[in-house]
Amino acid sequence: MNELINQELDLLLFTIWFRLTKIKP
């Protein structure tokens, strides 16, 4: 259960990071 939540958090952080880096030139 804990690993699943951790995986979801990692995916969420990766998505946010990807969007932020995509916005910046």
ABEGO torsion letter per residue (X at the ends): XAAAAAAAAAAAAAAAAAAAAAABX
